Amino acid sequence: MSDAAQSDAAQSDAAAVDTVELAGKTPDEHQPYEELGLRPDEYERIHTVLGRRPTAAELAMYSVMWSEHCSYKSSKVHLRQFAGTRTDRLLAGIGANAGVVDVGAGLAVTFKVESHNHPSFVEPYQGAATGVGGIVRDILAMGARPLAVLDPLRFGAADAPDTRRVLSGVVAGIGGYGNCLGLPNIGGEVVFDPSYAGNPLVNALCVGALPADRLQQAAATGPGNLVVLVGAKTGRDGIGGVSVLASATFDTGGGWAGSMAGGPAKRPSVQVGDPFTEKVLIECCLELFARDLVVGVQDLGGAGLTCAISETAAAGRAGMRVSLERVPLREASMEPPQVLVSESQERMLLIVAPPAVDEVLAVCRRWGALATVIGDVTDSGRLVVTWHGETVVDVPPASLADEGPVYERPIRRPADLDALAAAGPGSLPRPATGIELRETLVRMAASPNLCDRSWVTEQYDRYVRGDVVLAWPENAGVLRIDEGTERGVALSVDGNGRYCRLDPYTGTQLALAEACRNVAVTGAVPLAVTNCLNFGSPEDPEVMWQFAEACRGLADGCRELGLPVTGGNVSFYNSTGAVAIHPTPVVGVLGLFDDVTRRTPLGFSEEGDTILLLGVTRDEFGGSEWAWVTHGHLGGRPPQVDLRAERLLAEVLVAGSRDGMVDAAHDLSDGGLAQALVEACLRGGAGARIVLPAGADPFVALFSESAGRAVVAVPRSEELRFTEMCDARGLPMTRIGVVDGDSLDVQDAFSISLAELEQAWNATLPRLFGGGPV
Amino acid sequence: MPRVVVDVMPKPEILDPQGEAIVSALSTLGVSGVTSVRQGKRFELDVDGDDQTALERARDLADRLLANPVIEDFQVRLDGGPREVGAQ
């Protein structure tokens, strides 16, 4: 049957709603389960669960809840390893809307990163904007006030034709939504690589804080309690977004368009958000939490109302009855399946005890937030949905939320991996003379992945709310969360697809190490981890191997560092045709400050400070920025990772910050020491005179990407104390120069004025994407 | 020289925050009985050539620049002429 014919059939059936009673009488009715993304054996399984065929509404619910995006059916078996990383500080972990960490003094911090990759390719502005809105509601649902966002972004080659469209829209969308909400954007990444052409990665992290005793539960408990829907009206937005857009490759999607949306075929499932409605929703919910008026709360995101009612009902181990016709609709002609799976933005579900309901509705009215009682909690153990009195859904809620299919997908080490490892960077011509080194440094500083990000970050509010201590381009975003005590947090998100392409186990640990290092460099103690795992199709055994290795690497790494994985998100099907993106796990690390006034900035600013290089430099160029920028080369092995050394480095950096021994510090990563010096000089406005260690190969010293390293600028008066601390703790350390003048001098090699450096570093993004922010 | 009018509207299933804001502003003003507002855009293009060519060029421009076909529908017609149905 063609899409058009199905659409006609759906139209002619519109009058007669498919009820549970009807389903019992018409067991052989043909149902469009394949168009909804369900496999024949999954459809069979629904029959087994229900003992009959599903109604149209039930089929819609199972198709979204059992989609890859909602059920984690391919990833679950690998994610289980993260359970072994739990620590006592974790108040809520994997499975909650976001992980919550106890930070002492009665305060808790919650943070999570999610992907909005596919919608952001189809409609960059709205896709990225609603990505911010969605992660903010996750944080709100834990009971926290959202405080800041960070956005790790990945696009195709910077000069590829479509990159400008996608990047401009994505950045404007993040800025538009986040700025309207009044949330500072304090960090993130902007990475260009041809592997993301046609499949950009738009990840969004939100962090919030709450009094620890105000933690909310996403559970519908207490039979007799009422189910209240708050926020925007429900429309036909994003019908089937999770099952079509996020859970299949683009070319195969679109079944929902014909069978559900009822419009012209292949209509993409995009949503349009309204940040002002979200702002009202945030303030309204925070007042309800503060007055202790709700029993449970859940945000509506992917899979919409279906996900919220089935997850809260399953978590409450009770039952729920919903009168679907009470849901306020934007379009009166919507049918039960559409109401159930609509992904209209800016909605929350509350569970409220009957005595509190009048007060809840009054608070919502005062904030101008639409609130409607749509059902109640029962003790039936069933989720029952009626439509004008007729039962259209009657299912065990756990069958939707927790007991979906789980697959042990076949895995196979990629066939080209050995060849890739063998084709190392050793044979690439290296710069040797001072002139060549100088030219390499300038060229790399101006390259799209290393150049100044102001074109992007100036479109975001970075200091709104008045509690931002550091924001990008600093190593990590730092926020004050308690004005009384100056207690605060630091956050960094990092990933490196090229390293992971060469070795996903090591590459993921390198991302973890870098995020920890970025947090520690500011002076914060790393405390907890979140992650967003962006991969190709799980049905490709080679992709699944990459995924399995990445999970194993992250779990092992977190165990070794003593950091809990608090939650995260998996995004599969990031491929164009048969070509998958580089495996790109993005790791977010949260760090804690007792006193944010102790934070260490990135820029060199105090003339005469001694510059020290901490850590060990090896000849490591596999997957490096140098190999990519100068030779377009990707091969060999990524840098080795030594988590014990990372931990030691972090301890030294935190102690140095706490005792006021360090004026500036910057981690070494992409582009190595050279890039770190360029950034530290330009950020602080002071030059540096560098003397590379005797006998060292200047090229290796400047451009190697060995992990576990940082540069620090230490006042003369503190130099002895700091170096003795490094010696006592056994951290290798080299004195490499002083902060001085207005140029970057590398003795016996080259000198370059900061003005020339700045010109090269600043010009790239405006040249590629237009005259600058509007 | 023919004048072509391009009307751009948010697709029916897409949220229109501006329209919603107008609805609530109306009720603040004490106006009742308006239950829904959708806000769109109107473009007037003077295009060289005969009517048919002008319409086709305007349709192409609407698809590429004036409208965002992912979230908006558009209609193209000659100024003063009958509304063309079924564009997009």
Interface residues (C-beta under 8 A of the other chain):
Chain A: V122 E123 Q126 A232 G235 R236 D237 I239 A261 G263 P264 P268 V270 Q271 V272 G273 D274 F276 T277 R330 E331 S344 Q345 G368
Chain B: P10 K11 P12 E13 I14 L15 D16 P17 E20 S24 N68 V70 I71 Q88
